[in-house]
Amino acid sequence: MCLHTFEKMARGLVLTALCGWTLTSAGTAAEPRTASGLPAEGKLDAHLGKAAMELIQVFKGERFPNVVVGVDGMVVATFGSSSVRARLSRDAGTTWSEEIFISKPGFQCGGLTVNEGTGEIVAFVEKHHPPAPLSVFKSADHGKTWKKIEATVKPDSKGNVPSMHMNDHGITLRHGEHKGRIIRPSRWYAGRNAGEKWPEHYTNAVFSDDGGKTWETSDPFPANGTGEATIAELSNGTVYYNSRRHWAEEGADPRRRWTATSTDGGRTWKDLTYCKVLPDGPQNTNYGCMAGLTRLNVKGRDILLYSNCDSVTAERRDVTVWVSFDGAGTWPLKRRVWEGPSAYSSLNAGRPGTASEGWIYLLLEGGKSHRYEDGYLARFNLSWLLEGEKTGDGELPGWLDR
């Protein structure tokens, strides 16, 4: 073997180790695989079995949910406002570990992010309600132990270093020039969370190409008054951004979700619009509510799920899941998961080749009063959602009837 050939092979092995993608014999990227060696995306069939839904309490007291699924299929749920704690499930959500403290004390920031290229999970913790000093933690064993790491968050194009609270999970990009990048939503508080400051607030995203040591900050989301956000990557590499908004210029609607897209790996945002179908929390107030968003890990299909309160009163209640089969073009189905007082929620999907495949995970704040004081984990499948209510926004695709 000549030295030149050996060097090319070595470079390919390094790329595979860093990014989690296999290479063809020609050196081009093949089907995305995670650090587990399993495909990042699987078949639709795993999601179309017998309809199933289960709901259990996993946390007591406090607020702020996030849920991710490790590359080995470990379900990792986090919660907390005085300390950040996790519970793990090795068996797809059937049984759960005792609580594991990521940071005590600490304030949950959301944005829990699985690095599919290494298998590591990154967690963000602020000292108190932001703006506040930020700490970054990393788990190299799918959530069982956590270690504080040194990390740098760079300012955005306006010179502002973002806060992290309170967003749904981050993702690893799988397609295009920036595959292997980890990215999560973030926000600029303009000093504090106060009504007179809302016109200066905006969301954005932070992303890292070095495993979480250095985080670049994207350009601002192209609308002010935005807060907690969600993010997903479509099968063509487009990054879809969906944000809460509790202030808008006269004539704009702050009671529905606002969206934008990126074609440069989450650095800039375009195509600002508001989604007339998706509510931003209770619909007689502009204040909005944190939502969940995930794309099912199905190859070639852009099945997106969105969760939020579905209430026409001022009370946060009735967390519901909406389904899109065309990458957020339409949302033809919805199904209520929790009846009664409920608020923030986080969504994620199981991993192909693991016990979690075919399951959808929703961690929500719920309770018997407006305090929604506990954390509940719902796991269900797409078949269960297909028995839901039609919204009138688009039709179900024919390929579901195979």
Secondary structure, 3 states (H helix, E strand, C coil): CCHHHHHHHHHHHHHHHHHCEEECCCCCEEEEECCCCCECCECHHHHCCCCCEEEEEEEECCCCCEEEECCCCCEEEEECCCCEEEEEECCCCCCCCCCEEEECCCEECECCEECCCCCCEEEEEECCCCCCCEEEEEECCCCCCCEEECCEECCCCCCCCCECCCECCCEECCCCCCCCCEEEEEEECCCCCCHHHHHHCEEEEEEECCCCCEEEECCCCCCCCEEEEEEEECCCCCEEEEEEECCCCCCCCCCEEEEEEECCCCCCCEEEEEEEEEECCCCCCCCCCCCEEEECCECCCCCEEEEEECCCCCCCECEEEEEECCCCCCCCEEEECCCCEEEEEEEEECCCCCCCCCCEEEEEEECCCCCCCEEEEEEECHHHHHCCEECCCCCCCHHHHC
